[in-house]
Amino acid sequence: MFQLPKTCYIGLALSALAAPSDASEMFVKGSPWMLGDWGGTRSELLEKGYDFTLGYTGEMGSNLHGGFDHDRTARYSDQFTFGSHLDLEKILGWHDTEFQLTITERHGDNISNDRINDPRVGGFTSAQEVWGRGETWRLTQMWIKQKYFDGALDVKFGRFGEGEDFNSFPCDFQNLAFCGSQVGNWVGGIWYNWPVSQWALRVRYNLSNALYAQVGVFEQNPSNLESGNGFKLSGSGTQGAVMPIELVWSPQVNGLKGEYRAGYYYSNAKAQDVLKDSNGQPAALSGAAYRSSSSKHGLWLGAQQQVTSLASDQSRGLSLFANATMHDKKTNAIDNYVQAGLVYKGPFDARAKDDIGFALARVHVNPAYRKNARLANQAIGTDDYDNPGFLPVQDTEYSTELYYGIHLADWLTVRPNLQYIRHPGGVSQVDGALIGGLKIQSSF
């Protein structure tokens, strides 16, 4: 797949600054599309219910200091997104009905894999969130949504990921600990976020203008994660279902927007214990298979709230956010995660669409999972971290990120960032890592 180098985007941005004001032209700063309105054709299609998108996200990460391997280098990963959204009421006369089809392609390398994290155990967060789930093409969305009872009931069916509707969170930061649905980052074996899709049903009911409840049923099929199954539609390999439920409140506090989420997920598929065998003994010592549990569960809380604004422009101002997840200690490596941060939009009058973000996160390892690693080392008779056969004991990882988002055009934002990860992968023997990053988000 063709990959646009970072210097190409800088050139396009400079072209945008000097471009004419006609939004139908290419590279116009105020246009939502890099390639313009196609002489008005795009706007005409939108009026008729057809919306076509082509997006690009590219991320660079460089290990400036510390980490598992001090040999400095830089890595680049990216994603192309091809989407179409159809308003079927306009096109076919189907009342309050929409259809979405999205295909994605990812490729590249991640600085976290071998420079930041100890490859023997890997890491929890990723300095380049766009990397992951295989360098491959995927059917990421294929769903139909219809509303009933004047919009009070909203039903969505097809192929999509849990994080699209449940435990949702923006993805402007580059570190995975601050990007998207966090449940999927800590129970990724059962909860599949973008770009992976699975068969799913989501039902939402609006209790008021500011409050809704939703439930879902998602196919739990690990074969969907495989690179060769990006367009798999059959249910072969399904092990069970993940069933999330969530309450979402979106109040206006002093006229400023907020969103508060509380949810719970339950998986009815068998899950492997992190410590014991079927006799209740440590499997690392007995050599027997780890016992299985009949289910897996957890919960999450999330909050986003704008707290200040400018009288001249309410979109500018300070917003605070926080997220937490808690997971089954019998079957999950991570038992809890917390994160908090802030975003300030429009920091300067001359840069009213720029934004600044700062966030911190703590990822905590289940004590039973740590005990299993210690017993595994005991079983082979080593406590030497430098022994290639040693299994590093993971505890707590801390991540921070500071970025400045440069809004070069309505179709192009570039976010240089600095990240610091203490105890990468929760391994205390690994030096704290300072990472320089660059995130490019563009819409063609």
C-alpha positions in Angstrom: 0.0 0.0 0.0 1.3 3.5 -0.9 2.5 5.4 2.1 2.7 9.2 2.1 5.9 10.4 3.8 5.6 13.0 6.6 7.4 15.6 4.5 4.6 15.3 1.9 2.0 16.3 4.5 4.1 19.3 5.5 4.2 20.3 1.8 0.5 19.9 1.5 0.0 22.0 4.6 2.1 24.8 3.2 0.1 24.6 0.0 -3.1 24.9 2.0 -2.0 28.2 3.6 -1.5 29.7 0.2 -4.5 28.1 -1.5 -7.5 30.1 -2.8 -10.6 30.5 -0.7 -12.9 28.5 -2.9 -13.7 25.3 -0.9 -14.3 23.4 -4.1 -10.6 23.6 -4.9 -7.9 21.3 -3.5 -5.7 22.1 -0.4 -8.0 24.9 0.8 -7.4 25.6 4.5 -11.1 26.0 5.3 -12.3 22.9 3.5 -13.0 19.7 5.4 -11.4 17.8 2.5 -7.8 18.0 1.2 -9.1 17.2 -2.3 -11.8 19.8 -2.2 -15.5 19.6 -3.0 -15.0 18.1 -6.5 -16.6 21.1 -8.1 -19.6 20.9 -5.8 -20.2 17.2 -6.4 -19.4 16.2 -2.8 -21.9 18.6 -1.4 -24.6 17.5 -3.9 -24.0 13.8 -2.9 -24.3 14.7 0.8 -27.6 16.4 0.1 -28.8 13.2 -1.5 -27.6 11.0 1.4 -24.2 9.8 0.2 -21.1 10.6 2.3 -17.7 9.2 1.1 -14.5 9.6 3.2 -10.9 8.8 2.9 -8.8 9.4 6.1 -5.2 8.9 7.0 -3.5 8.6 10.4 0.3 8.4 10.7 2.3 8.2 13.9 6.1 8.4 14.5 7.8 7.3 17.7 11.4 7.6 18.7 13.1 6.4 21.9 14.9 9.5 23.0 16.1 8.0 26.3 15.8 4.8 28.4 13.6 1.9 27.7 14.6 -1.8 27.3 17.0 -1.1 24.4 18.9 2.2 24.5 19.8 1.9 20.8 18.0 5.0 19.5 15.8 4.8 16.4 12.5 6.0 15.0 9.5 3.9 13.8 6.5 4.9 11.7 3.0 3.3 11.5 -0.1 4.4 9.8 -3.7 3.6 8.8 -5.8 4.4 5.8 -9.6 4.5 6.2 -12.1 4.2 3.4 -15.7 4.9 4.4 -19.2 5.4 3.1 -22.2 6.5 5.1 -25.6 6.3 3.5 -28.8 8.1 4.6 -31.3 5.4 3.6 -34.2 7.7 4.3 -33.1 10.1 1.6 -31.9 7.3 -0.8 -34.6 4.6 -0.3 -37.2 6.3 1.8 -36.5 4.1 4.8 -37.5 6.2 7.8 -34.6 7.1 10.2 -32.2 4.5 8.7 -28.5 4.7 8.1 -25.8 2.4 6.7 -22.1 2.5 7.3 -19.3 0.6 5.4 -15.7 1.2 6.4 -12.5 -0.6 5.3 -9.1 0.1 6.9 -5.5 -0.8 6.2 -2.7 -0.7 8.7 1.0 -1.2 8.4 4.3 0.0 9.8 6.4 -0.6 12.9 6.0 0.3 16.6 8.8 1.7 18.8 7.3 0.0 21.9 7.7 -3.6 20.8 11.5 -4.0 21.3 13.0 -0.6 22.2 10.6 0.4 25.1 9.3 -2.9 26.4 11.0 -6.1 27.3 10.1 -8.5 24.4 9.9 -11.5 26.8 6.6 -10.1 28.2 5.8 -7.2 26.0 4.0 -4.0 27.2 0.6 -2.8 28.2 0.5 0.6 26.5 1.8 1.5 23.1 3.6 4.7 22.1 1.9 4.5 18.7 -1.8 3.6 19.1 -2.4 3.2 15.4 -0.2 0.1 15.3 -1.8 -3.2 16.2 -4.1 -6.0 15.1 -2.0 -6.9 12.1 -0.6 -5.1 9.1 -3.6 -5.9 6.9 -6.8 -4.8 5.3 -10.0 -5.2 7.4 -13.7 -4.7 7.1 -14.0 -2.5 10.1 -17.6 -1.4 9.9 -20.6 -2.8 8.1 -23.8 -1.9 9.9 -27.3 -0.7 9.5 -29.0 1.5 12.2 -32.7 2.4 12.5 -34.6 4.6 15.0 -38.1 4.0 16.3 -40.7 6.0 18.3 -39.5 9.4 17.2 -35.9 8.5 17.8 -36.4 7.3 21.4 -35.2 3.7 20.4 -32.0 3.2 18.4 -31.1 -0.2 17.0 -27.8 -1.0 15.3 -26.9 -4.4 13.7 -24.0 -5.6 11.7 -20.2 -5.8 12.1 -18.5 -3.3 14.4 -16.3 -3.1 17.5 -17.5 -2.6 21.1 -15.6 0.7 21.6 -17.6 2.3 18.8 -20.6 2.6 21.2 -19.5 1.4 24.7 -16.8 2.9 26.8 -16.1 5.3 23.9 -13.5 8.0 24.2 -11.7 10.3 21.7 -8.3 9.4 20.1 -6.3 12.6 19.9 -3.4 11.4 22.1 -0.8 9.1 20.5 -0.2 6.8 23.5 -2.8 4.0 23.6 -3.4 4.6 27.3 -5.2 7.8 26.4 -6.8 6.8 23.1 -10.2 5.2 22.5 -12.1 2.6 24.5 -9.8 1.5 27.4 -11.6 -1.8 28.2 -10.4 -3.2 24.9 -6.8 -2.3 25.8 -6.9 -4.4 29.0 -9.1 -7.3 28.0 -8.2 -7.3 24.3 -8.6 -11.0 24.0 -12.4 -10.7 24.3 -13.2 -7.0 23.6 -12.2 -6.0 20.1 -11.9 -2.3 19.3 -11.3 -0.6 15.9 -10.1 -1.8 13.4 -11.4 -5.3 14.2 -15.1 -6.0 13.7 -17.5 -8.8 14.7 -21.2 -9.5 14.4 -23.0 -7.4 16.9 -26.3 -6.0 18.0 -26.7 -2.7 20.0 -29.9 -1.4 21.4 -30.1 2.1 22.8 -33.0 3.9 24.5 -33.1 7.6 25.2 -34.5 8.1 28.7 -34.3 11.9 28.3 -32.6 14.4 26.0 -29.4 14.0 28.2 -29.6 10.4 29.3 -29.6 7.1 27.5 -29.1 3.4 28.4 -27.8 0.8 26.0 -27.1 -2.9 25.8 -25.2 -5.0 23.3 -24.3 -8.5 22.3 -21.0 -9.0 20.5 -19.7 -12.2 18.9 -16.5 -13.4 20.8 -14.5 -14.9 18.1 -10.7 -14.8 18.4 -10.3 -15.8 14.8 -11.4 -12.3 13.9 -8.1 -11.0 15.2 -6.1 -13.0 12.7 -4.6 -11.0 9.8 -6.0 -13.4 7.2 -9.5 -12.9 8.5 -10.0 -9.2 7.9 -13.1 -9.9 5.8 -14.3 -13.0 7.5 -18.1 -13.0 7.8 -18.7 -16.6 9.0 -19.2 -17.4 12.7 -16.7 -20.3 12.7 -14.5 -20.1 15.7 -17.0 -18.3 17.9 -16.5 -19.1 21.6 -19.4 -17.1 23.1 -20.6 -13.6 23.5 -19.6 -10.3 25.2 -22.6 -8.5 26.6 -22.0 -4.9 27.7 -24.5 -2.6 29.3 -24.0 1.2 29.8 -25.6 4.3 31.1 -24.5 7.6 29.5 -25.4 11.1 30.8 -24.6 14.2 28.7 -25.5 17.2 30.8 -24.9 20.9 30.1 -23.0 22.3 33.1 -23.2 26.1 33.1 -23.9 25.8 29.4 -20.8 23.6 28.9 -20.9 20.1 27.5 -20.1 17.0 29.5 -20.4 13.2 29.2 -20.4 10.7 32.0 -20.4 6.9 31.4 -20.8 3.9 33.7 -20.8 0.3 32.3 -20.4 -3.4 32.9 -19.4 -6.2 30.6 -19.9 -10.0 30.9 -18.5 -12.7 28.7 -20.1 -16.2 28.7 -17.1 -17.8 27.0 -14.6 -19.9 29.0 -11.6 -17.9 30.4 -8.3 -19.2 31.6 -7.2 -18.7 35.2 -4.0 -16.7 35.6 -2.6 -18.8 38.4 -4.2 -22.1 39.4 -4.8 -25.5 37.8 -8.0 -27.5 38.1 -6.9 -28.9 41.5 -6.4 -25.4 42.9 -2.6 -25.6 42.8 -0.3 -23.1 41.0 -0.1 -24.4 37.5 3.4 -23.0 37.0 4.6 -25.6 39.6 2.3 -28.5 39.0 2.8 -28.4 35.2 -0.9 -29.0 34.7 -3.1 -26.9 32.5 -4.5 -23.7 33.9 -8.1 -24.2 35.0 -10.9 -22.4 33.2 -13.6 -20.2 34.4 -17.1 -20.2 33.0 -17.2 -16.4 32.4 -15.3 -13.1 32.6 -16.5 -9.7 33.7 -15.6 -6.1 34.5 -16.8 -2.5 34.6 -15.8 1.0 33.7 -16.3 4.6 34.5 -15.6 7.6 32.3 -16.1 11.4 32.5 -15.4 14.3 30.2 -16.4 17.9 31.1 -15.7 21.3 29.6 -15.1 23.6 32.5 -14.2 27.0 30.9 -15.0 28.7 27.7 -14.6 32.1 25.9 -17.6 34.3 25.6 -16.7 34.8 22.0 -16.3 31.1 21.2 -17.7 28.3 23.4 -15.7 25.7 21.6 -12.5 27.2 23.1 -11.6 26.4 26.7 -10.4 23.8 29.2 -11.9 20.3 29.4 -11.1 17.7 32.0 -11.4 13.9 31.6 -10.9 10.7 33.6 -11.4 7.0 33.0 -11.2 3.9 35.1 -11.6 0.2 34.4 -11.8 -2.8 36.8 -11.4 -6.5 35.7 -11.8 -10.1 36.9 -8.8 -11.0 39.1 -9.2 -14.7 38.4 -8.8 -14.5 34.6 -7.2 -11.1 33.7 -3.6 -9.9 33.8 -4.7 -6.3 34.5 -7.0 -5.9 37.4 -7.5 -2.1 37.3 -6.5 1.0 35.3 -7.0 4.7 35.9 -6.3 7.7 33.8 -6.9 11.5 33.9 -6.0 14.5 31.9 -7.0 17.8 30.3 -7.3 19.4 26.9 -7.3 23.1 26.2 -8.8 24.1 22.8 -7.9 27.4 21.2 -5.0 28.5 23.5 -4.2 31.6 21.4 -6.4 34.0 19.4 -4.2 33.5 16.4 -4.4 29.7 16.8 -8.1 29.3 17.7 -8.4 25.7 16.5 -5.1 24.4 18.0 -5.3 22.3 21.2 -3.0 21.3 24.0 -3.4 17.9 25.8 -1.8 16.4 28.9 -2.6 13.1 30.6 -1.4 10.5 33.1 -2.3 6.8 33.4 -1.6 3.9 35.8 -1.9 0.3 34.7 -1.9 -2.2 37.5 -1.2 -5.9 37.2 -3.3 -8.5 39.0 -1.3 -9.9 42.1 -2.1 -13.4 41.1 -0.6 -12.8 37.7 2.6 -11.5 39.3 2.7 -14.6 41.6 2.4 -16.9 38.6 5.5 -15.2 37.0 7.5 -15.6 40.2 6.5 -19.3 40.4 7.4 -19.9 36.8 10.9 -18.6 37.5 11.1 -20.7 40.6 10.1 -23.8 38.6 13.1 -23.3 36.3 15.4 -22.4 39.1 16.3 -18.8 38.2 15.9 -15.3 39.7 18.3 -13.7 37.3 16.7 -11.0 35.2 19.4 -11.2 32.6 18.8 -14.9 32.1 17.1 -15.3 28.7 14.7 -17.9 30.2 13.7 -15.6 33.1 10.1 -14.4 33.0 10.0 -10.7 34.0 7.6 -10.0 36.9 5.1 -7.3 35.9 3.6 -4.9 38.4 2.6 -1.3 37.6 3.2 0.9 34.5 2.8 4.7 34.5 2.4 6.7 31.3 2.3 10.4 30.6 1.8 12.4 27.4 2.0 16.1 26.5 1.0 17.1 23.0 0.4 20.3 21.0 -2.1 20.0 18.2 -1.4 22.2 15.2 -4.5 22.8 13.2 -2.9 23.5 9.8 -6.2 23.1 7.9 -9.7 21.7 8.6 -8.4 18.6 6.9 -5.0 18.3 8.5 -3.9 18.3 12.2 -0.4 17.5 13.3 0.3 16.7 16.9 4.0 16.6 18.1 4.1 15.0 21.5 6.4 13.8 24.3 5.7 10.7 26.3 7.3 9.3 29.4 6.7 5.7 30.5 7.9 4.6 33.9 8.4 0.8 34.4 7.5 -0.1 30.8 5.4 -3.2 30.7 5.3 -3.0 34.5 8.9 -4.3 34.7 10.8 -2.4 37.3 14.2 -3.4 35.8 13.4 -1.6 32.6 14.6 2.1 32.5 12.0 4.8 32.3 11.5 5.7 28.6 11.2 9.2 27.1 9.6 9.0 23.6 9.2 11.7 21.0 6.2 11.3 18.8 4.3 12.9 15.9 0.7 12.2 15.0 -0.8 13.2 11.7 -4.5 13.2 11.1 -5.9 14.0 7.7 -9.0 13.8 5.6 -8.8 13.6 1.9 
